């Protein structure tokens, strides 16, 4: 694991930490124990927002029986406790069963939970289940796009497979400074992952933070390839292979400047 350090972040900016980590298959307690020190290290390096992977507490174990947990369950409590302890925002996705789910359909949502140090939580429910792996049979599909403001940054929340569907990103582009993508993206399609992340940054002129797991799970290998990309498509930080903490300072002013100098978004038709 690497955790670079640097000077304090200038006012009006947020330092984002992308925590590229391994996941113990369907073992929440083991993952909480492993991730706690990584979040602490990221906060210690000056991060104001720490992003973990998709299904950070279980792995992409979509076919495991009783995988879901209630909203406000152990995974979201872990995020909230870490946020309060370290005074930072912490996010990642986990399988959450809605409170109004009927007894004969306990399928969870793949929920991206973003927790704040004041106890605030925001939730985005993954709109595009990954049918290739059967996620659509075991998980519900979300319906709503979510953009929230954190420390002066407008953050749009997405999860993994959503990255392939550019229209949703475009719908919120004008009100977005940073797109966040926690993922479990397999090594066999790593070029798709890295290419699409840069494409979304370039076409929407916004930062993109993609956090992918490493290690193996469910018969698949994961290469990481996490990265933080600026609004021109420049890669500010990246990692492949092992566990790592990526850090980059992001700024709403940088997004506004790029969009002012290169007025591409207004040229879109439709």
C-alpha positions in Angstrom: 0.0 0.0 0.0 1.2 3.5 -0.8 -0.2 6.7 0.8 1.5 9.8 -0.6 1.5 13.0 1.4 1.6 16.6 0.4 0.9 20.2 1.4 -2.5 21.3 2.8 -5.2 21.8 0.2 -5.8 25.4 -0.8 -9.2 26.9 0.3 -12.0 26.1 -2.2 -10.4 22.8 -3.2 -11.0 19.2 -2.0 -8.4 16.5 -1.9 -9.9 13.3 -3.0 -8.5 9.9 -2.1 -9.2 6.9 -4.3 -8.6 3.8 -2.2 -7.7 0.8 -4.4 -8.1 -2.3 -2.3 -8.7 -6.0 -2.2 -11.9 -7.5 -0.9 -12.5 -10.6 1.2 -15.4 -12.5 -0.5 -18.7 -12.0 1.4 -16.9 -11.2 4.7 -18.0 -7.9 6.0 -16.1 -7.9 9.3 -12.9 -8.8 7.6 -13.3 -6.0 5.1 -14.2 -3.5 7.7 -11.1 -4.4 9.7 -8.9 -4.1 6.5 -10.4 -0.9 5.2 -10.5 1.1 8.5 -6.7 1.7 8.5 -6.8 2.6 4.8 -9.4 5.3 5.3 -7.4 6.6 8.3 -4.3 6.7 6.1 -6.2 8.6 3.4 -7.5 11.1 5.9 -4.1 11.5 7.4 -2.8 12.4 3.9 -5.2 15.3 3.8 -8.1 13.9 2.0 -11.5 15.5 2.4 -13.3 12.8 0.5 -12.3 9.1 0.5 -13.8 6.7 -2.1 -13.8 2.9 -1.7 -14.8 0.4 -4.3 -18.2 -1.0 -5.5 -19.5 -3.6 -3.0 -16.5 -2.8 -0.7 -17.8 -4.9 2.1 -18.7 -8.1 0.3 -17.2 -8.2 -3.2 -19.5 -8.6 -6.3 -21.1 -11.6 -4.8 -24.4 -11.0 -6.4 -25.6 -14.6 -6.4 -24.9 -15.2 -2.7 -28.1 -15.9 -0.7 -29.0 -13.2 1.9 -26.3 -10.8 0.6 -28.5 -7.8 1.2 -28.6 -5.7 4.4 -31.1 -3.1 5.4 -30.5 0.6 4.6 -28.5 1.9 7.6 -27.0 -1.6 8.0 -23.4 -2.5 8.8 -21.8 -1.3 5.7 -23.3 2.2 5.7 -22.6 2.4 9.5 -19.0 1.6 8.7 -18.9 4.5 6.3 -20.6 6.9 8.8 -18.4 5.9 11.6 -15.3 6.4 9.5 -16.5 9.8 8.3 -17.2 10.9 11.8 -14.0 9.6 13.3 -11.8 11.2 10.7 -13.8 14.3 9.8 -14.0 13.4 6.1 -16.6 12.2 3.5 -16.4 8.5 2.9 -18.2 6.6 0.1 -18.6 3.2 -1.6 -21.4 0.9 -2.7 -23.1 -1.9 -0.8 -26.1 -4.2 -1.2 -29.1 -2.6 0.6 -32.7 -3.9 0.8 -35.2 -1.0 0.8 -37.4 -0.8 3.9 -40.6 -1.2 1.8 -39.4 -4.4 0.0 -42.1 -7.0 0.1 -41.5 -10.3 1.9 -41.4 -12.2 -1.4 -38.8 -9.9 -3.0 -35.9 -9.1 -0.8 -33.5 -8.2 -3.6 -31.2 -5.3 -2.7 -30.2 -2.2 -4.6 -26.5 -1.7 -5.4 -26.4 1.5 -3.3 -23.6 4.0 -3.5 -23.6 5.5 0.0 -21.8 8.8 0.6 -21.4 9.6 4.3 -20.4 12.9 5.8 -18.7 13.8 9.1 -21.9 15.4 10.4 -23.9 12.2 10.0 -25.3 13.2 6.6 -25.8 10.3 4.1 -26.6 10.4 0.4 -27.6 7.4 -1.7 -27.5 6.6 -5.3 -29.0 3.3 -6.4 -27.2 1.8 -9.4 -29.4 2.4 -12.5 -27.8 -0.2 -14.7 -27.5 -3.7 -13.2 -24.9 -5.8 -15.0 -27.0 -8.4 -16.8 -23.9 -10.1 -18.2 -23.1 -11.3 -14.6 -26.8 -11.8 -13.6 -26.9 -8.7 -11.4 -30.4 -7.9 -12.9 -31.8 -11.1 -11.5 -30.4 -10.6 -8.0 -30.5 -6.8 -7.6 -33.1 -4.1 -8.2 -32.4 -1.3 -10.7 -32.4 2.2 -9.4 -34.3 5.0 -11.3 -32.9 8.3 -10.1 -29.7 10.2 -10.9 -28.1 11.8 -7.9 -25.9 14.9 -7.7 -24.9 16.4 -4.3 -22.8 19.3 -3.2 -19.8 18.6 -0.9 -17.4 21.3 0.2 -18.4 23.4 -2.8 -18.0 20.6 -5.3 -21.0 19.2 -7.3 -20.6 15.4 -7.2 -22.5 13.0 -9.4 -22.7 9.5 -8.1 -22.5 6.4 -10.4 -21.5 2.8 -10.0 -19.3 0.6 -12.3 -21.3 -0.6 -15.3 -23.1 2.8 -15.4 -19.8 4.1 -17.0 -20.8 2.5 -20.3 -24.0 4.7 -20.6 -22.9 8.2 -21.5 -26.4 9.6 -21.8 -26.9 9.6 -18.0 -23.6 11.5 -17.5 -24.6 14.0 -20.1 -28.0 14.6 -18.4 -26.2 16.0 -15.3 -23.0 17.3 -16.9 -23.8 21.0 -16.6 -24.4 20.6 -12.9 -21.4 18.3 -12.2 -17.8 19.0 -11.3 -16.8 15.5 -10.4 -18.1 12.1 -11.4 -17.5 9.3 -8.9 -17.3 5.7 -10.1 -16.7 2.9 -7.5 -16.3 -0.4 -9.4 -15.5 -4.1 -9.5 -14.3 -4.1 -13.1 -12.6 -7.3 -14.2 -9.1 -7.4 -15.6 -10.3 -9.0 -18.9 -11.9 -5.7 -19.8 -9.4 -3.3 -18.2 -8.9 -1.4 -21.5 -12.6 -0.6 -21.6 -12.5 0.8 -18.0 -9.5 3.1 -18.6 -10.7 4.3 -22.0 -14.3 5.0 -20.8 -13.1 6.9 -17.7 -11.0 9.3 -19.8 -13.8 9.6 -22.4 -16.3 10.7 -19.8 -13.9 13.3 -18.4 -13.2 14.7 -21.9 -16.7 14.8 -23.2 -18.3 16.2 -20.1 -15.4 18.5 -19.1 -15.4 17.3 -15.5 -13.2 15.4 -13.1 -13.7 11.6 -13.1 -12.7 9.4 -10.1 -12.7 5.7 -10.9 -11.9 3.3 -8.0 -11.6 -0.3 -8.9 -10.8 -3.3 -6.6 -7.7 -5.5 -6.9 -7.2 -9.2 -6.1 -9.6 -12.1 -7.0 -13.1 -13.0 -6.2 -15.9 -15.1 -7.7 -13.6 -16.6 -10.2 -12.5 -13.2 -11.6 -9.2 -11.3 -11.3 -9.2 -7.5 -10.9 -6.3 -5.3 -11.9 -7.3 -2.0 -10.2 -6.4 0.6 -12.8 -8.0 3.2 -10.5 -7.4 6.8 -11.6 -8.3 10.4 -11.1 -8.7 12.4 -14.3 -9.0 16.2 -14.8 -11.6 18.0 -17.0 -9.2 17.9 -20.0 -8.6 14.2 -19.8 -5.2 14.4 -18.1 -4.6 11.6 -15.6 -3.7 13.2 -12.3 -3.1 9.9 -10.4 -3.3 6.2 -11.3 -2.4 2.8 -10.1 -2.5 -0.8 -11.3 -2.0 -4.1 -9.5 -1.7 -3.8 -5.8 -3.4 -1.8 -3.1 -2.8 1.9 -3.3 -4.2 5.2 -2.1 -4.4 7.8 -4.9 -4.6 11.5 -4.0 -5.5 14.5 -6.2 -6.7 18.0 -5.4 -9.8 18.9 -7.4 -11.5 22.3 -7.8 -14.8 23.5 -9.1 -12.9 26.6 -10.3 -10.8 24.4 -12.6 -13.9 22.9 -14.1 -15.4 26.3 -14.7 -12.2 27.6 -16.3 -12.0 24.6 -18.7 -15.6 25.0 -19.7 -15.2 28.8 -20.2 -12.1 28.4 -22.4 -13.4 25.5 -24.4 -17.1 26.0 -24.8 -18.0 22.5 -26.0 -20.9 21.7 -23.8 -23.2 24.4 -25.4 -22.6 22.9 -28.8 -24.4 19.7 -27.9 -27.7 19.3 -29.8 -30.7 17.5 -28.3 
